[in-house]
Every structure is written in C-alpha cells, then in structure tokens.
C-alpha cells in the first residue's frame, strides 16, 4: 500500500514510484501533471530515486493521481514494501542495458570498418551492394538496442511532450533514415555518378555509447542508495523466541509485541524491546554512530540491528516491523533523499524548457547549414543536426542535485546524523550563529553530587545523614545527593520525621538527630551560624555549582556542591564551531552567575541566562532580526518551539529513542560534536552540488554550440581544421556525431560519479 502520513490540515503525504522517466524533462512533465490535479497542494519528483511525493487532501484518490500522470505518458505505482523488489527490477534493467551495449558496440565497429572497406572481401563489392549489406546488419540491431528510445519518443509525442528519448530517437533516426535513402534511392543524393556516404555505423555507435552511458549512470546511481541498503541489511532474518516455554527460531517478521526474545553474544537484536533478564553491552553504532558499547540490564531499551557484544539476555518485544527505530530511520532517510533542495529550482526551471529549446536549435542548425554549409550541404546539415540532438544532456542537469543529496543524507544516517529533508541539509552550510541549550546538550541533563565538605564530623557520616534526610524528597538536587551516597555504598537510614520547605530545603530526624538541608535563606531563617563556610560556598558558586548547606542539631556541619556536569566533548565541540567562524551562544534558565561560570569553562562568551523554555524561540527571533542565520541545538522536547523557529533546528538525541521529527537534523548519539559534523556534511554536499551544476550547465552551454557548427567559421578563418583535430571535426569543423554521443554519455556519468565522492566524506 502507499505509505501516507496525515497532517493537521487533513491532507495526506503520499509517496509513489514513477516509471518511464529518462531525464529532467520527464521530471517536469510528471510534476506539472500532478500539480494540475485540482486540490493537490504540492508535488515533487526525484529523478535519482524515481519517486514522487504528493501532498493532497484525502478526497483525492490515488487513482486520480495515477490517471493524471498516465495522461502525461508515465506511470505511478505504490513504492515497494521492501528494497528487494526495487533492487531486482534495477538489476534486470542493468543486465538489459549491458547486453544491448555488448551487442550494439561490436556491430557498430563492424559497420564502421565495413563502411571504409577495411574488412577483407569487400573491395569487389559495388557501393549499392555494400550499403545493402550494411542496412541488413544495422536495421535489426539498431531497433532492438534502441527500442527504448524510440518507444519513449513515440509515447512522448502521443502525449505532446518531449524528453531525452525524443532527442536520441530523432538524432539516430535522422542518421539512419539518411542512410536508408542513400541506399535505396541513391539518385536523391547522387552527384556526378558518385553515391552519397551512409552513416549506419554512426547511428549504431551513437546508440551503443548512449547505452554505455545509461548503464554506467544506472550502476552509479544504484550506489547512491548504498547507505539505505546497508541500514536495511543490518536487521537479522531470524529471532530466537520463547513461546509456551519452548525456544524456537522464527522469521523476524513473525515476531509479535510481547514475545520474549533471546539474544546471544555476537548476534544482532531483531526488534525493539525492554530487557527482562540478563546483562550485556550493546554496540549501537549502527543507529547512533557511537562505537563505545552501551551497558544494558533489566528495564533498559534495546533496538533492532544493534549488536550484542558480551553476555546473553532476554527482552520483551515492544516495537516490530515498521515501528522499530531502525525502520523509522530508514523511512526518514528515504523521504529526505526524495526531497528537493532549494538550489535545485534553477536546474528544474531550465530542464522544463531544455528539450524544446534543443529541438529548436537543432532545427535551426539544419536549416542554416542546408543554406550556408559546404557541399554536400544536406549531408552536413543532417550531421550537425544529429550532433546537436545527441550532445544535449538534460540528464546531467536533472541528476546534479538529487544524487548528491541522496549520498549526503545517506552518509549522515550511517554516522548517526538524521537529516529530515534536503532543505535542512542545504541551509546548514549557510549558518552564521549557533545557539546551544545548556541542559541536556552541553551537560548530561541530570544533576550530580560533585563536592562534599564536612565540618566537625566524618565525611561518610556527614553524607549518610544528608542523604538519609533527602531520600523522601523528589527534588532533582535531593535525588543527586541520594544517588551520590549510594554510589559510595553508604547505607541510608529511614527518617523518623520529614518536613519539606518548598523552595528552600527539607528538615528530617535521622537517628534522633535533626538534620536541616537547604539553601542559604533556610539556614538564615533557622539561625544557623555558618562558621566560615561562606568562602567555600562562594568558590563552589563561582564554579557554576548549586550550593546545598547542611546543619545537624542547629549547628553548621558542612555543605555540598551539586551540578549538571558538562559532557566531556562539549568544550571541543564549541572550539570546533568557533573555528568554523560561527558565533556560539549558550542559552539556559540558570541564574547569570552560574551560567557565566559554565560558559567560561566552555570558552563561550555569548551567554543568555535566566531564559524560560517558552522564551527560547524569542531569542532565536532576535538573532534572526539582526540578519543572522541561526541554528538552535536542543534536546528536542521543551526546545521544540525554538527548534522550529530556527533556520536549522538540531535535536540532540539520547540514543535511538528520540523524537526524530522535532528538528531538521537529529543527532542520535547525543554528542554535540555532531553539530560540527552535520555542518561539515552540509558544506561537502553543497560543494558537490555546485560542482555538478557548474559542469552540467558549462557542458551544455559550451558543447551545444560546438555541435551546431560554431567552429566552422573559426577554422575557415585560420585556413582549415588543424592537423590532429580532423578526427573530431572533419574537414570543416563540424563535430563528429559519435563524439557527441560519447560526450553526452560522459556528462551524466561524471555528475553521478562526482556525487559518489561524498561517500569518502569523514567528519
């Protein structure tokens, strides 16, 4: 079935596979057909993925959309449920292209050699006999090998459209048709008793070279989705499930929520779930990009495709099939790879008029040289027209952006950087400012006990009394104290009495002693004399820590420092962002004194303190009003409004269980250095796209005039074609159509190959 996602406007986001597209002109035809359907809000088509994304109300059925595209000469179908069907279809296409090339090229070479009588036994044949033999050999192979171009052109003509197949079909048919007339109606071209030349070899070699280009292009394009294939291939096929007390091996698709699944050392987790028995360490790098194994025990979540490195464990299946984190990541990446980047609009606009413009140029070229060309004028008029038709390449324009986007987004996914769409990937390289939320982004997001200062008693006893008093409190600072004592294996007592003073602290009776814990205001209210603890408290506060005072039986007994500790990689990430020339801001709800202390440790000099979560979006707006392009980096939950407001929202994950729709980019590992990697990936991808677009435009702008004969007057002015160039430009400066075919095939392969270089990108 077609995958759909309902939006708040009750529109459906639908995805289809598109059949019959050959070039960027086809993309524009399909887009126009879809957008012409009344009610369709948006439609985009990706040549590289051969997918269409349509946003339309639920009332518009899939059949209506399919019919509209069918009338344009193409076909919509539901995308394959798995990659295997699409992979098998593409492999069949590759085999067919390869076979046709391997047959047509030797035949073309044979025709070329026979045309020049380079083969033995041909010297005694008349021109008519030789041409007839060439016709008999060329005709079946040409129309078998080139059938896809001729049928594509015919279907385009039926629907009043033109595409790459139109150019190839007209070009090769013109060379072939000219040769047929010269063979069977020689008087039409014959002058002085000499028969005109034939170009069966030209038509055949053109088709062979174009097929080679298509084959190389298709093979290279299949590699652009290698990241997705790798992700899909990570899921194991078999799961060890315990049902009715008996362990049995079943296919992973048969696992049901609630099943108990056993995972042994070295095996991959088949579905998502919760550990119920056993302990182990799992390599989650397939999802997060982090290579350090993560310890797992009862109650911890495990995810499909992660690798069990040590012990065995049993978990309860919670999410299976398309609900697993891996499946959601794959779907997210596939959708992102099919999206359009803003930079693609110019290429799309040019492509929509490209084929029509080339047909006009080819017609004008034919007419010009028929009137002004050297003798035989008709021959040169036909050959220049064929060269123009064959050398034009809308494919390169159509593939320039989507192939790079596919590879870039796929590489990001392999490294735990999930990019929601092509626009987010493009915008990331334009950033001037980055706002980093402190809690959960630069810090672990959880207060920890960092300092214990006891006065007049043993430190362990001091911590035992304090933690025992705090154990009934739910305050985050209290939990930090309790966990700090438990980490030191200190046995806690149960309070005989407990009283909370909201906003200040607690008071409890522990083993007959009254323990008061809280802030300075609580100590002053209780009349506790601090006995010189003020200086130590000042030192902790300057270090960005929250100070907790402790009094026992009304006397100051010490204090504790509690802080949300910095992630070890945070300072390095900030330094790397600054090296990129970005302004780095830290935003937090902490008081300014604490915030500035933490910022100083990170090397950040732009601090926004005491900012409530709902006000963070206003901070982003303020910077945007100053003309800055802003990235907001947060945990993806309470930072959602700010992430949405930013030019690029970057959500920091805490493993695979993350709201992947929150930001334009999601970092699965929770490592803030991923922000630097995401920006680096964006820069590398945009660099590849610009290179692709430059060569695609440069190629067409430069070579179409050459094919049209612009060098003819130049060479005439210098006394003829220089020695050594006649193999390419003949006697007068007209480009050999065979070279035009080779250049056209090379252009698309060059663009795709350049995009594939992104697979060597390293953060």
Secondary structure, DSSP 8 states (H G I E B T S, - for coil): ---EEE-TTSEEEEEEEEES--SHHHHHHHHHHHHTSTTEEEEEEETTTTEEEEEEETTS-HHHHHHHHHHTT-EEEE--SSHHHHHHHHHHHHHHHHHHHHHHHHHHHHHHHHHTT-STT-TTS-HHHHHHHHHHHHHHHHHHHTHHHHHHHHHHHHTT---HHHHHHHHHHHHHHHHHHHHH-GGGT-BTTB-----HHHHHHHHHHHHHHHHHHHHHHHHHTHHHHHHHHTS-SEEEEEETTEEEEEEGGG--TT-EEEE-TT-B--SEEEEEEE-EEEE-HHHH---S-EEE-TT-EE-TT-EE-SS-EEEEEEE-GGGSHHHHHHHHHHHHHTS--TTHHHHHHHHHHHHHHHHHHHHHHHHHHHHHS-SSHHHHHHHHHHHHHHH--HHHHHHHHHHHHHHHHHHHHHTTEEE--HHHHHHGGG--EEEEEIIIIIEEEEEEEEEEEESSS-HHHHHHHHHHHHTT---HHHHHHHHHHHHTT------SEEEEETTTEEEEEETTEEEEEE-HHHHHHTT---TTHHHHHHHHHHTT-EEEEEEETTEEEEEEEEEEEE-TTHHHHHHHHHHTT-EEEEE-SS-HHHHHHHHHHHT--EEE-S--GGGHHHHHHHHHHTT--EEEEE-SSTTHHHHHHSSEEEEE-SSS-S-TTSSSEEETT--THHHHHHHHHHHHHHHHHHHHHHHHHHHHHHHHHHHTTTHHHHHHHTTSS-TTSHHHHTTTT---HHHHHHHHHHHHHHHHHHHHGGGG---
